[in-house]
Amino acid sequence: MKTFSYIIIILFILFSISACQKDIDTEKPSIDSQYTDAFPLNCDTLYFGEAFEFKTHLSDNEALGSYSVAIHNNFDQHSHSTEVSNCNFDPIKEAINPLVFIEDFDIPSGQ
């Protein structure tokens, strides 16, 4: 009878632990800029002081809560691109008072 009681207690603990575990989203969100009117595209140049409208398609298998925009100089000609094509860069320059802009934006629930 004691063995049966121990089995019941162990099963109760296992069920309690498994019921409390949350599903973890392991699928990465996607950023799609390969559609009409997307901007900026790979190799586009943006100039300080000129206004522009950022257009891209963000998606995920779960709802996204926020996104972050980071804008910074590229005087050292580095790239964050995942595209195969190479851009034609100007020669490497020394940055004087380089621009760095990073801001997070919330996405309203249900969008």
Gaussian input, Z-matrix of N, CA and C with variables (Angstrom, degrees):
# hf/3-21g

backbone

0 1
 N
 C     1     B1
 C     2     B2     1     A1
 N     3     B3     2     A2     1     D1
 C     4     B4     3     A3     2     D2
 C     5     B5     4     A4     3     D3
 N     6     B6     5     A5     4     D4
 C     7     B7     6     A6     5     D5
 C     8     B8     7     A7     6     D6
 N     9     B9     8     A8     7     D7
 C    10    B10     9     A9     8     D8
 C    11    B11    10    A10     9     D9
 N    12    B12    11    A11    10    D10
 C    13    B13    12    A12    11    D11
 C    14    B14    13    A13    12    D12
 N    15    B15    14    A14    13    D13
 C    16    B16    15    A15    14    D14
 C    17    B17    16    A16    15    D15
 N    18    B18    17    A17    16    D16
 C    19    B19    18    A18    17    D17
 C    20    B20    19    A19    18    D18
 N    21    B21    20    A20    19    D19
 C    22    B22    21    A21    20    D20
 C    23    B23    22    A22    21    D21
 N    24    B24    23    A23    22    D22
 C    25    B25    24    A24    23    D23
 C    26    B26    25    A25    24    D24
 N    27    B27    26    A26    25    D25
 C    28    B28    27    A27    26    D26
 C    29    B29    28    A28    27    D27
 N    30    B30    29    A29    28    D28
 C    31    B31    30    A30    29    D29
 C    32    B32    31    A31    30    D30
 N    33    B33    32    A32    31    D31
 C    34    B34    33    A33    32    D32
 C    35    B35    34    A34    33    D33
 N    36    B36    35    A35    34    D34
 C    37    B37    36    A36    35    D35
 C    38    B38    37    A37    36    D36
 N    39    B39    38    A38    37    D37
 C    40    B40    39    A39    38    D38
 C    41    B41    40    A40    39    D39
 N    42    B42    41    A41    40    D40
 C    43    B43    42    A42    41    D41
 C    44    B44    43    A43    42    D42
 N    45    B45    44    A44    43    D43
 C    46    B46    45    A45    44    D44
 C    47    B47    46    A46    45    D45
 N    48    B48    47    A47    46    D46
 C    49    B49    48    A48    47    D47
 C    50    B50    49    A49    48    D48
 N    51    B51    50    A50    49    D49
 C    52    B52    51    A51    50    D50
 C    53    B53    52    A52    51    D51
 N    54    B54    53    A53    52    D52
 C    55    B55    54    A54    53    D53
 C    56    B56    55    A55    54    D54
 N    57    B57    56    A56    55    D55
 C    58    B58    57    A57    56    D56
 C    59    B59    58    A58    57    D57
 N    60    B60    59    A59    58    D58
 C    61    B61    60    A60    59    D59
 C    62    B62    61    A61    60    D60
 N    63    B63    62    A62    61    D61
 C    64    B64    63    A63    62    D62
 C    65    B65    64    A64    63    D63
 N    66    B66    65    A65    64    D64
 C    67    B67    66    A66    65    D65
 C    68    B68    67    A67    66    D66
 N    69    B69    68    A68    67    D67
 C    70    B70    69    A69    68    D68
 C    71    B71    70    A70    69    D69
 N    72    B72    71    A71    70    D70
 C    73    B73    72    A72    71    D71
 C    74    B74    73    A73    72    D72
 N    75    B75    74    A74    73    D73
 C    76    B76    75    A75    74    D74
 C    77    B77    76    A76    75    D75
 N    78    B78    77    A77    76    D76
 C    79    B79    78    A78    77    D77
 C    80    B80    79    A79    78    D78
 N    81    B81    80    A80    79    D79
 C    82    B82    81    A81    80    D80
 C    83    B83    82    A82    81    D81
 N    84    B84    83    A83    82    D82
 C    85    B85    84    A84    83    D83
 C    86    B86    85    A85    84    D84
 N    87    B87    86    A86    85    D85
 C    88    B88    87    A87    86    D86
 C    89    B89    88    A88    87    D87
 N    90    B90    89    A89    88    D88
 C    91    B91    90    A90    89    D89
 C    92    B92    91    A91    90    D90
 N    93    B93    92    A92    91    D91
 C    94    B94    93    A93    92    D92
 C    95    B95    94    A94    93    D93
 N    96    B96    95    A95    94    D94
 C    97    B97    96    A96    95    D95
 C    98    B98    97    A97    96    D96
 N    99    B99    98    A98    97    D97
 C   100   B100    99    A99    98    D98
 C   101   B101   100   A100    99    D99
 N   102   B102   101   A101   100   D100
 C   103   B103   102   A102   101   D101
 C   104   B104   103   A103   102   D102
 N   105   B105   104   A104   103   D103
 C   106   B106   105   A105   104   D104
 C   107   B107   106   A106   105   D105
 N   108   B108   107   A107   106   D106
 C   109   B109   108   A108   107   D107
 C   110   B110   109   A109   108   D108
 N   111   B111   110   A110   109   D109
 C   112   B112   111   A111   110   D110
 C   113   B113   112   A112   111   D111
 N   114   B114   113   A113   112   D112
 C   115   B115   114   A114   113   D113
 C   116   B116   115   A115   114   D114
 N   117   B117   116   A116   115   D115
 C   118   B118   117   A117   116   D116
 C   119   B119   118   A118   117   D117
 N   120   B120   119   A119   118   D118
 C   121   B121   120   A120   119   D119
 C   122   B122   121   A121   120   D120
 N   123   B123   122   A122   121   D121
 C   124   B124   123   A123   122   D122
 C   125   B125   124   A124   123   D123
 N   126   B126   125   A125   124   D124
 C   127   B127   126   A126   125   D125
 C   128   B128   127   A127   126   D126
 N   129   B129   128   A128   127   D127
 C   130   B130   129   A129   128   D128
 C   131   B131   130   A130   129   D129
 N   132   B132   131   A131   130   D130
 C   133   B133   132   A132   131   D131
 C   134   B134   133   A133   132   D132
 N   135   B135   134   A134   133   D133
 C   136   B136   135   A135   134   D134
 C   137   B137   136   A136   135   D135
 N   138   B138   137   A137   136   D136
 C   139   B139   138   A138   137   D137
 C   140   B140   139   A139   138   D138
 N   141   B141   140   A140   139   D139
 C   142   B142   141   A141   140   D140
 C   143   B143   142   A142   141   D141
 N   144   B144   143   A143   142   D142
 C   145   B145   144   A144   143   D143
 C   146   B146   145   A145   144   D144
 N   147   B147   146   A146   145   D145
 C   148   B148   147   A147   146   D146
 C   149   B149   148   A148   147   D147
 N   150   B150   149   A149   148   D148
 C   151   B151   150   A150   149   D149
 C   152   B152   151   A151   150   D150
 N   153   B153   152   A152   151   D151
 C   154   B154   153   A153   152   D152
 C   155   B155   154   A154   153   D153
 N   156   B156   155   A155   154   D154
 C   157   B157   156   A156   155   D155
 C   158   B158   157   A157   156   D156
 N   159   B159   158   A158   157   D157
 C   160   B160   159   A159   158   D158
 C   161   B161   160   A160   159   D159
 N   162   B162   161   A161   160   D160
 C   163   B163   162   A162   161   D161
 C   164   B164   163   A163   162   D162
 N   165   B165   164   A164   163   D163
 C   166   B166   165   A165   164   D164
 C   167   B167   166   A166   165   D165
 N   168   B168   167   A167   166   D166
 C   169   B169   168   A168   167   D167
 C   170   B170   169   A169   168   D168
 N   171   B171   170   A170   169   D169
 C   172   B172   171   A171   170   D170
 C   173   B173   172   A172   171   D171
 N   174   B174   173   A173   172   D172
 C   175   B175   174   A174   173   D173
 C   176   B176   175   A175   174   D174
 N   177   B177   176   A176   175   D175
 C   178   B178   177   A177   176   D176
 C   179   B179   178   A178   177   D177
 N   180   B180   179   A179   178   D178
 C   181   B181   180   A180   179   D179
 C   182   B182   181   A181   180   D180
 N   183   B183   182   A182   181   D181
 C   184   B184   183   A183   182   D182
 C   185   B185   184   A184   183   D183
 N   186   B186   185   A185   184   D184
 C   187   B187   186   A186   185   D185
 C   188   B188   187   A187   186   D186
 N   189   B189   188   A188   187   D187
 C   190   B190   189   A189   188   D188
 C   191   B191   190   A190   189   D189
 N   192   B192   191   A191   190   D190
 C   193   B193   192   A192   191   D191
 C   194   B194   193   A193   192   D192
 N   195   B195   194   A194   193   D193
 C   196   B196   195   A195   194   D194
 C   197   B197   196   A196   195   D195
 N   198   B198   197   A197   196   D196
 C   199   B199   198   A198   197   D197
 C   200   B200   199   A199   198   D198
 N   201   B201   200   A200   199   D199
 C   202   B202   201   A201   200   D200
 C   203   B203   202   A202   201   D201
 N   204   B204   203   A203   202   D202
 C   205   B205   204   A204   203   D203
 C   206   B206   205   A205   204   D204
 N   207   B207   206   A206   205   D205
 C   208   B208   207   A207   206   D206
 C   209   B209   208   A208   207   D207
 N   210   B210   209   A209   208   D208
 C   211   B211   210   A210   209   D209
 C   212   B212   211   A211   210   D210
 N   213   B213   212   A212   211   D211
 C   214   B214   213   A213   212   D212
 C   215   B215   214   A214   213   D213
 N   216   B216   215   A215   214   D214
 C   217   B217   216   A216   215   D215
 C   218   B218   217   A217   216   D216
 N   219   B219   218   A218   217   D217
 C   220   B220   219   A219   218   D218
 C   221   B221   220   A220   219   D219
 N   222   B222   221   A221   220   D220
 C   223   B223   222   A222   221   D221
 C   224   B224   223   A223   222   D222
 N   225   B225   224   A224   223   D223
 C   226   B226   225   A225   224   D224
 C   227   B227   226   A226   225   D225
 N   228   B228   227   A227   226   D226
 C   229   B229   228   A228   227   D227
 C   230   B230   229   A229   228   D228
 N   231   B231   230   A230   229   D229
 C   232   B232   231   A231   230   D230
 C   233   B233   232   A232   231   D231
 N   234   B234   233   A233   232   D232
 C   235   B235   234   A234   233   D233
 C   236   B236   235   A235   234   D234
 N   237   B237   236   A236   235   D235
 C   238   B238   237   A237   236   D236
 C   239   B239   238   A238   237   D237
 N   240   B240   239   A239   238   D238
 C   241   B241   240   A240   239   D239
 C   242   B242   241   A241   240   D240
 N   243   B243   242   A242   241   D241
 C   244   B244   243   A243   242   D242
 C   245   B245   244   A244   243   D243
 N   246   B246   245   A245   244   D244
 C   247   B247   246   A246   245   D245
 C   248   B248   247   A247   246   D246
 N   249   B249   248   A248   247   D247
 C   250   B250   249   A249   248   D248
 C   251   B251   250   A250   249   D249
 N   252   B252   251   A251   250   D250
 C   253   B253   252   A252   251   D251
 C   254   B254   253   A253   252   D252
 N   255   B255   254   A254   253   D253
 C   256   B256   255   A255   254   D254
 C   257   B257   256   A256   255   D255
 N   258   B258   257   A257   256   D256
 C   259   B259   258   A258   257   D257
 C   260   B260   259   A259   258   D258
 N   261   B261   260   A260   259   D259
 C   262   B262   261   A261   260   D260
 C   263   B263   262   A262   261   D261
 N   264   B264   263   A263   262   D262
 C   265   B265   264   A264   263   D263
 C   266   B266   265   A265   264   D264
 N   267   B267   266   A266   265   D265
 C   268   B268   267   A267   266   D266
 C   269   B269   268   A268   267   D267
 N   270   B270   269   A269   268   D268
 C   271   B271   270   A270   269   D269
 C   272   B272   271   A271   270   D270
 N   273   B273   272   A272   271   D271
 C   274   B274   273   A273   272   D272
 C   275   B275   274   A274   273   D273
 N   276   B276   275   A275   274   D274
 C   277   B277   276   A276   275   D275
 C   278   B278   277   A277   276   D276
 N   279   B279   278   A278   277   D277
 C   280   B280   279   A279   278   D278
 C   281   B281   280   A280   279   D279
 N   282   B282   281   A281   280   D280
 C   283   B283   282   A282   281   D281
 C   284   B284   283   A283   282   D282
 N   285   B285   284   A284   283   D283
 C   286   B286   285   A285   284   D284
 C   287   B287   286   A286   285   D285
 N   288   B288   287   A287   286   D286
 C   289   B289   288   A288   287   D287
 C   290   B290   289   A289   288   D288
 N   291   B291   290   A290   289   D289
 C   292   B292   291   A291   290   D290
 C   293   B293   292   A292   291   D291
 N   294   B294   293   A293   292   D292
 C   295   B295   294   A294   293   D293
 C   296   B296   295   A295   294   D294
 N   297   B297   296   A296   295   D295
 C   298   B298   297   A297   296   D296
 C   299   B299   298   A298   297   D297
 N   300   B300   299   A299   298   D298
 C   301   B301   300   A300   299   D299
 C   302   B302   301   A301   300   D300
 N   303   B303   302   A302   301   D301
 C   304   B304   303   A303   302   D302
 C   305   B305   304   A304   303   D303
 N   306   B306   305   A305   304   D304
 C   307   B307   306   A306   305   D305
 C   308   B308   307   A307   306   D306
 N   309   B309   308   A308   307   D307
 C   310   B310   309   A309   308   D308
 C   311   B311   310   A310   309   D309
 N   312   B312   311   A311   310   D310
 C   313   B313   312   A312   311   D311
 C   314   B314   313   A313   312   D312
 N   315   B315   314   A314   313   D313
 C   316   B316   315   A315   314   D314
 C   317   B317   316   A316   315   D315
 N   318   B318   317   A317   316   D316
 C   319   B319   318   A318   317   D317
 C   320   B320   319   A319   318   D318
 N   321   B321   320   A320   319   D319
 C   322   B322   321   A321   320   D320
 C   323   B323   322   A322   321   D321
 N   324   B324   323   A323   322   D322
 C   325   B325   324   A324   323   D323
 C   326   B326   325   A325   324   D324
 N   327   B327   326   A326   325   D325
 C   328   B328   327   A327   326   D326
 C   329   B329   328   A328   327   D327
 N   330   B330   329   A329   328   D328
 C   331   B331   330   A330   329   D329
 C   332   B332   331   A331   330   D330

   B1=1.4481
   B2=1.5278
   B3=1.3799
   B4=1.4621
   B5=1.5208
   B6=1.3321
   B7=1.4594
   B8=1.5207
   B9=1.3284
   B10=1.4596
   B11=1.5279
   B12=1.3097
   B13=1.4698
   B14=1.5262
   B15=1.3359
   B16=1.4725
   B17=1.5340
   B18=1.3188
   B19=1.4691
   B20=1.5306
   B21=1.3181
   B22=1.4634
   B23=1.5261
   B24=1.3222
   B25=1.4708
   B26=1.5247
   B27=1.3258
   B28=1.4685
   B29=1.5234
   B30=1.3256
   B31=1.4669
   B32=1.5290
   B33=1.3271
   B34=1.4627
   B35=1.5262
   B36=1.3304
   B37=1.4704
   B38=1.5262
   B39=1.3316
   B40=1.4640
   B41=1.5256
   B42=1.3351
   B43=1.4630
   B44=1.5220
   B45=1.3091
   B46=1.4673
   B47=1.5174
   B48=1.3279
   B49=1.4693
   B50=1.5201
   B51=1.3208
   B52=1.4604
   B53=1.5209
   B54=1.3285
   B55=1.4624
   B56=1.5219
   B57=1.3224
   B58=1.4618
   B59=1.5246
   B60=1.3210
   B61=1.4609
   B62=1.5221
   B63=1.3278
   B64=1.4544
   B65=1.5285
   B66=1.3428
   B67=1.4586
   B68=1.5146
   B69=1.3131
   B70=1.4567
   B71=1.5181
   B72=1.3178
   B73=1.4600
   B74=1.5205
   B75=1.3196
   B76=1.4645
   B77=1.5221
   B78=1.3302
   B79=1.4643
   B80=1.5243
   B81=1.3266
   B82=1.4586
   B83=1.5329
   B84=1.3409
   B85=1.4640
   B86=1.5303
   B87=1.3249
   B88=1.4623
   B89=1.5226
   B90=1.3186
   B91=1.4591
   B92=1.5189
   B93=1.3278
   B94=1.4654
   B95=1.5227
   B96=1.3152
   B97=1.4669
   B98=1.5275
   B99=1.3134
   B100=1.4629
   B101=1.5296
   B102=1.3030
   B103=1.4553
   B104=1.5279
   B105=1.3100
   B106=1.4645
   B107=1.5241
   B108=1.3062
   B109=1.4703
   B110=1.5268
   B111=1.3285
   B112=1.4673
   B113=1.5310
   B114=1.3394
   B115=1.4612
   B116=1.5166
   B117=1.3065
   B118=1.4586
   B119=1.5274
   B120=1.3037
   B121=1.4560
   B122=1.5171
   B123=1.3190
   B124=1.4602
   B125=1.5299
   B126=1.2952
   B127=1.4735
   B128=1.5270
   B129=1.3399
   B130=1.4611
   B131=1.5265
   B132=1.3283
   B133=1.4576
   B134=1.5254
   B135=1.3077
   B136=1.4623
   B137=1.5162
   B138=1.3243
   B139=1.4567
   B140=1.5138
   B141=1.3104
   B142=1.4571
   B143=1.5210
   B144=1.3158
   B145=1.4639
   B146=1.5145
   B147=1.3187
   B148=1.4648
   B149=1.5246
   B150=1.3225
   B151=1.4621
   B152=1.5277
   B153=1.3246
   B154=1.4655
   B155=1.5133
   B156=1.3221
   B157=1.4616
   B158=1.5245
   B159=1.3366
   B160=1.4568
   B161=1.5272
   B162=1.3449
   B163=1.4646
   B164=1.5209
   B165=1.3194
   B166=1.4624
   B167=1.5264
   B168=1.3057
   B169=1.4584
   B170=1.5213
   B171=1.3329
   B172=1.4570
   B173=1.5256
   B174=1.3426
   B175=1.4624
   B176=1.5199
   B177=1.3185
   B178=1.4630
   B179=1.5200
   B180=1.3189
   B181=1.4567
   B182=1.5310
   B183=1.3207
   B184=1.4666
   B185=1.5293
   B186=1.3003
   B187=1.4668
   B188=1.5210
   B189=1.3214
   B190=1.4562
   B191=1.5248
   B192=1.3243
   B193=1.4540
   B194=1.5083
   B195=1.3476
   B196=1.4603
   B197=1.5215
   B198=1.3277
   B199=1.4630
   B200=1.5193
   B201=1.3059
   B202=1.4559
   B203=1.5264
   B204=1.3271
   B205=1.4672
   B206=1.5190
   B207=1.3276
   B208=1.4696
   B209=1.5171
   B210=1.3153
   B211=1.4595
   B212=1.5217
   B213=1.3121
   B214=1.4631
   B215=1.5142
   B216=1.3264
   B217=1.4612
   B218=1.5298
   B219=1.3206
   B220=1.4606
   B221=1.5257
   B222=1.3251
   B223=1.4586
   B224=1.5220
   B225=1.3592
   B226=1.4734
   B227=1.5280
   B228=1.3391
   B229=1.4635
   B230=1.5240
   B231=1.3282
   B232=1.4587
   B233=1.5263
   B234=1.3162
   B235=1.4554
   B236=1.5274
   B237=1.3265
   B238=1.4614
   B239=1.5241
   B240=1.3102
   B241=1.4591
   B242=1.5219
   B243=1.3209
   B244=1.4624
   B245=1.5286
   B246=1.3313
   B247=1.4580
   B248=1.5218
   B249=1.3279
   B250=1.4611
   B251=1.5229
   B252=1.3387
   B253=1.4613
   B254=1.5299
   B255=1.3304
   B256=1.4655
   B257=1.5204
   B258=1.3148
   B259=1.4611
   B260=1.5239
   B261=1.3283
   B262=1.4626
   B263=1.5243
   B264=1.3322
   B265=1.4571
   B266=1.5210
   B267=1.3403
   B268=1.4590
   B269=1.5288
   B270=1.3301
   B271=1.4723
   B272=1.5281
   B273=1.3309
   B274=1.4676
   B275=1.5276
   B276=1.3439
   B277=1.4632
   B278=1.5193
   B279=1.3021
   B280=1.4686
   B281=1.5294
   B282=1.3271
   B283=1.4679
   B284=1.5171
   B285=1.3283
   B286=1.4608
   B287=1.5233
   B288=1.3348
   B289=1.4620
   B290=1.5368
   B291=1.3434
   B292=1.4676
   B293=1.5315
   B294=1.3122
   B295=1.4597
   B296=1.5262
   B297=1.3273
   B298=1.4622
   B299=1.5246
   B300=1.3316
   B301=1.4633
   B302=1.5203
   B303=1.3152
   B304=1.4597
   B305=1.5249
   B306=1.3326
   B307=1.4576
   B308=1.5287
   B309=1.3316
   B310=1.4584
   B311=1.5211
   B312=1.3243
   B313=1.4583
   B314=1.5339
   B315=1.3280
   B316=1.4580
   B317=1.5231
   B318=1.3372
   B319=1.4611
   B320=1.5174
   B321=1.3372
   B322=1.4707
   B323=1.5323
   B324=1.3015
   B325=1.4620
   B326=1.5280
   B327=1.3222
   B328=1.4633
   B329=1.5081
   B330=1.3184
   B331=1.4673
   B332=1.5039
   A1=111.99
   A2=116.07
   A3=119.21
   A4=110.67
   A5=117.03
   A6=121.01
   A7=110.40
   A8=116.14
   A9=120.85
   A10=110.44
   A11=117.38
   A12=121.96
   A13=110.97
   A14=116.34
   A15=120.10
   A16=111.07
   A17=116.52
   A18=120.96
   A19=109.43
   A20=117.28
   A21=121.00
   A22=110.49
   A23=117.33
   A24=121.34
   A25=110.33
   A26=118.32
   A27=122.34
   A28=110.03
   A29=118.20
   A30=121.01
   A31=111.10
   A32=116.73
   A33=120.25
   A34=110.76
   A35=116.43
   A36=120.88
   A37=110.48
   A38=117.70
   A39=121.16
   A40=111.52
   A41=117.10
   A42=119.82
   A43=111.47
   A44=117.68
   A45=121.40
   A46=111.34
   A47=116.66
   A48=120.63
   A49=110.65
   A50=118.07
   A51=120.53
   A52=111.50
   A53=118.07
   A54=120.86
   A55=111.76
   A56=118.52
   A57=122.51
   A58=113.06
   A59=118.69
   A60=120.36
   A61=110.01
   A62=116.33
   A63=122.05
   A64=109.15
   A65=115.24
   A66=119.22
   A67=108.81
   A68=116.58
   A69=121.71
   A70=108.48
   A71=116.21
   A72=121.91
   A73=108.87
   A74=116.89
   A75=120.86
   A76=112.41
   A77=117.86
   A78=120.67
   A79=109.90
   A80=116.18
   A81=121.03
   A82=110.47
   A83=117.21
   A84=120.37
   A85=109.85
   A86=116.53
   A87=119.64
   A88=110.08
   A89=114.61
   A90=123.10
   A91=106.65
   A92=116.65
   A93=121.38
   A94=109.42
   A95=115.94
   A96=119.94
   A97=110.43
   A98=116.91
   A99=121.53
   A100=111.05
   A101=117.28
   A102=120.98
   A103=108.71
   A104=117.15
   A105=122.44
   A106=110.30
   A107=117.10
   A108=125.46
   A109=114.65
   A110=118.99
   A111=120.03
   A112=108.68
   A113=115.97
   A114=120.11
   A115=109.75
   A116=118.54
   A117=128.76
   A118=111.55
   A119=115.68
   A120=122.52
   A121=109.15
   A122=116.46
   A123=121.11
   A124=109.44
   A125=117.04
   A126=126.32
   A127=114.12
   A128=119.57
   A129=120.51
   A130=109.34
   A131=116.08
   A132=121.96
   A133=108.64
   A134=116.04
   A135=121.84
   A136=108.00
   A137=116.69
   A138=120.83
   A139=110.82
   A140=115.84
   A141=123.35
   A142=110.10
   A143=116.58
   A144=121.37
   A145=113.83
   A146=119.34
   A147=121.67
   A148=109.23
   A149=116.55
   A150=121.31
   A151=110.37
   A152=115.80
   A153=120.76
   A154=108.68
   A155=116.42
   A156=121.64
   A157=108.21
   A158=115.86
   A159=122.75
   A160=108.32
   A161=117.24
   A162=121.27
   A163=109.52
   A164=115.54
   A165=121.31
   A166=107.84
   A167=116.63
   A168=121.36
   A169=108.71
   A170=116.79
   A171=122.96
   A172=107.94
   A173=117.11
   A174=119.30
   A175=110.27
   A176=114.19
   A177=121.15
   A178=107.83
   A179=116.64
   A180=120.17
   A181=111.36
   A182=117.60
   A183=124.30
   A184=107.12
   A185=117.21
   A186=119.99
   A187=110.07
   A188=116.57
   A189=121.62
   A190=108.98
   A191=117.44
   A192=121.45
   A193=113.69
   A194=116.96
   A195=120.07
   A196=109.48
   A197=115.01
   A198=121.45
   A199=107.83
   A200=115.72
   A201=121.23
   A202=109.13
   A203=115.78
   A204=121.94
   A205=108.00
   A206=115.55
   A207=121.57
   A208=107.94
   A209=116.30
   A210=122.27
   A211=107.11
   A212=116.23
   A213=119.91
   A214=109.99
   A215=116.07
   A216=120.53
   A217=110.64
   A218=114.85
   A219=120.73
   A220=109.73
   A221=116.62
   A222=119.76
   A223=112.90
   A224=116.55
   A225=119.02
   A226=111.98
   A227=117.62
   A228=125.26
   A229=114.09
   A230=118.59
   A231=120.29
   A232=109.71
   A233=116.71
   A234=120.74
   A235=110.28
   A236=115.19
   A237=121.84
   A238=109.94
   A239=116.73
   A240=121.97
   A241=112.08
   A242=113.79
   A243=120.86
   A244=109.82
   A245=116.00
   A246=120.89
   A247=110.75
   A248=115.13
   A249=121.46
   A250=111.52
   A251=117.90
   A252=120.66
   A253=111.49
   A254=115.24
   A255=121.45
   A256=109.50
   A257=116.23
   A258=121.78
   A259=109.38
   A260=116.32
   A261=121.67
   A262=107.78
   A263=115.90
   A264=120.99
   A265=111.55
   A266=115.10
   A267=121.27
   A268=107.54
   A269=117.72
   A270=119.23
   A271=111.28
   A272=116.88
   A273=122.21
   A274=109.04
   A275=115.63
   A276=122.16
   A277=109.80
   A278=115.99
   A279=121.95
   A280=107.67
   A281=117.31
   A282=121.00
   A283=110.66
   A284=116.10
   A285=122.31
   A286=106.03
   A287=116.52
   A288=121.85
   A289=111.04
   A290=118.13
   A291=121.35
   A292=112.69
   A293=115.47
   A294=122.63
   A295=109.64
   A296=115.90
   A297=122.15
   A298=106.83
   A299=116.20
   A300=122.64
   A301=107.62
   A302=117.44
   A303=122.06
   A304=107.09
   A305=115.58
   A306=119.09
   A307=109.77
   A308=115.77
   A309=122.46
   A310=109.13
   A311=115.71
   A312=121.80
   A313=108.59
   A314=116.79
   A315=121.55
   A316=109.59
   A317=116.52
   A318=122.83
   A319=106.19
   A320=117.72
   A321=119.68
   A322=111.32
   A323=116.65
   A324=122.59
   A325=110.43
   A326=116.24
   A327=122.01
   A328=114.74
   A329=118.24
   A330=119.49
   A331=110.64
   D1=-37.19
   D2=177.87
   D3=-62.69
   D4=-40.45
   D5=-179.49
   D6=-61.38
   D7=-42.39
   D8=178.96
   D9=-62.22
   D10=-41.08
   D11=179.02
   D12=-63.55
   D13=-41.73
   D14=178.03
   D15=-63.61
   D16=-40.64
   D17=179.27
   D18=-63.08
   D19=-43.99
   D20=178.75
   D21=-61.51
   D22=-44.32
   D23=179.98
   D24=-63.53
   D25=-44.13
   D26=179.80
   D27=-63.90
   D28=-44.03
   D29=178.04
   D30=-62.75
   D31=-40.82
   D32=178.20
   D33=-60.87
   D34=-44.07
   D35=179.44
   D36=-63.82
   D37=-44.63
   D38=179.74
   D39=-62.34
   D40=-43.97
   D41=178.17
   D42=-65.41
   D43=-37.69
   D44=178.40
   D45=-64.23
   D46=-42.68
   D47=179.47
   D48=-66.47
   D49=-45.02
   D50=-177.75
   D51=-68.09
   D52=-30.70
   D53=178.87
   D54=-70.72
   D55=-24.99
   D56=-177.36
   D57=-87.96
   D58=-14.44
   D59=-177.24
   D60=-72.46
   D61=134.98
   D62=178.35
   D63=-94.18
   D64=148.53
   D65=174.27
   D66=-72.00
   D67=136.87
   D68=-180.00
   D69=-105.89
   D70=126.94
   D71=178.28
   D72=-75.96
   D73=113.20
   D74=-178.62
   D75=-103.90
   D76=-2.59
   D77=179.75
   D78=-87.63
   D79=127.40
   D80=-178.75
   D81=-74.03
   D82=145.04
   D83=172.78
   D84=-64.92
   D85=159.12
   D86=177.66
   D87=-117.73
   D88=148.50
   D89=175.91
   D90=-118.03
   D91=116.16
   D92=-177.01
   D93=-113.86
   D94=111.52
   D95=176.40
   D96=-115.26
   D97=21.93
   D98=-179.98
   D99=-103.40
   D100=49.55
   D101=177.74
   D102=-136.45
   D103=165.09
   D104=-178.88
   D105=-59.10
   D106=135.08
   D107=177.93
   D108=77.74
   D109=4.63
   D110=176.26
   D111=-67.30
   D112=141.15
   D113=179.21
   D114=-158.38
   D115=138.66
   D116=-2.54
   D117=-82.14
   D118=156.63
   D119=176.23
   D120=-98.84
   D121=168.08
   D122=177.66
   D123=-56.02
   D124=135.36
   D125=178.59
   D126=78.36
   D127=0.18
   D128=175.02
   D129=-68.08
   D130=148.78
   D131=177.51
   D132=-112.05
   D133=129.96
   D134=175.93
   D135=-110.86
   D136=142.55
   D137=-176.32
   D138=-113.32
   D139=140.42
   D140=179.39
   D141=-56.50
   D142=131.51
   D143=177.54
   D144=90.84
   D145=-12.54
   D146=179.09
   D147=-95.22
   D148=130.40
   D149=179.47
   D150=-75.87
   D151=148.58
   D152=174.57
   D153=-151.27
   D154=160.45
   D155=178.32
   D156=-110.80
   D157=120.91
   D158=-179.95
   D159=-79.81
   D160=122.82
   D161=-179.82
   D162=-132.18
   D163=121.02
   D164=175.05
   D165=-155.19
   D166=168.19
   D167=179.15
   D168=-112.66
   D169=117.37
   D170=178.30
   D171=-104.73
   D172=134.96
   D173=178.48
   D174=-148.10
   D175=160.75
   D176=178.93
   D177=-159.43
   D178=161.65
   D179=177.14
   D180=-73.53
   D181=-19.09
   D182=174.68
   D183=-115.76
   D184=167.64
   D185=178.09
   D186=-68.16
   D187=137.08
   D188=175.42
   D189=-85.05
   D190=141.38
   D191=-179.08
   D192=-99.63
   D193=-26.13
   D194=-178.11
   D195=-165.60
   D196=169.03
   D197=172.19
   D198=-142.61
   D199=159.28
   D200=-178.10
   D201=-124.77
   D202=138.44
   D203=176.13
   D204=-113.65
   D205=126.81
   D206=177.07
   D207=-123.00
   D208=118.97
   D209=178.20
   D210=-119.10
   D211=129.86
   D212=-179.53
   D213=-153.04
   D214=167.54
   D215=-177.60
   D216=-68.36
   D217=161.49
   D218=177.80
   D219=-131.06
   D220=39.20
   D221=-178.71
   D222=-65.56
   D223=-22.70
   D224=178.85
   D225=-91.33
   D226=2.95
   D227=175.21
   D228=64.44
   D229=27.72
   D230=174.76
   D231=-75.08
   D232=166.90
   D233=-177.88
   D234=-139.16
   D235=146.01
   D236=173.23
   D237=-108.60
   D238=5.63
   D239=-173.07
   D240=-68.77
   D241=147.05
   D242=172.05
   D243=-109.57
   D244=6.39
   D245=-179.66
   D246=-83.37
   D247=156.02
   D248=-177.03
   D249=-76.27
   D250=-34.31
   D251=-175.77
   D252=-67.66
   D253=147.31
   D254=176.93
   D255=-101.26
   D256=146.07
   D257=178.55
   D258=-94.47
   D259=153.51
   D260=174.16
   D261=-91.40
   D262=107.69
   D263=-177.41
   D264=-96.80
   D265=154.35
   D266=169.32
   D267=-70.08
   D268=166.51
   D269=176.29
   D270=-59.78
   D271=154.57
   D272=177.95
   D273=-62.27
   D274=135.54
   D275=-177.93
   D276=-124.66
   D277=161.70
   D278=173.44
   D279=-88.71
   D280=124.91
   D281=-178.41
   D282=-74.53
   D283=131.98
   D284=174.71
   D285=-114.60
   D286=117.64
   D287=-176.45
   D288=52.71
   D289=59.83
   D290=-174.38
   D291=-66.36
   D292=144.59
   D293=179.05
   D294=-80.93
   D295=133.42
   D296=170.89
   D297=-138.02
   D298=120.31
   D299=179.24
   D300=-130.38
   D301=121.79
   D302=176.83
   D303=-135.59
   D304=124.40
   D305=179.49
   D306=-145.66
   D307=140.92
   D308=177.26
   D309=-99.57
   D310=144.18
   D311=179.76
   D312=-129.37
   D313=131.34
   D314=177.03
   D315=-79.10
   D316=147.41
   D317=173.52
   D318=-107.23
   D319=122.90
   D320=-179.79
   D321=-57.90
   D322=144.96
   D323=-179.07
   D324=-56.93
   D325=138.09
   D326=176.75
   D327=89.12
   D328=3.75
   D329=178.71
   D330=-106.53

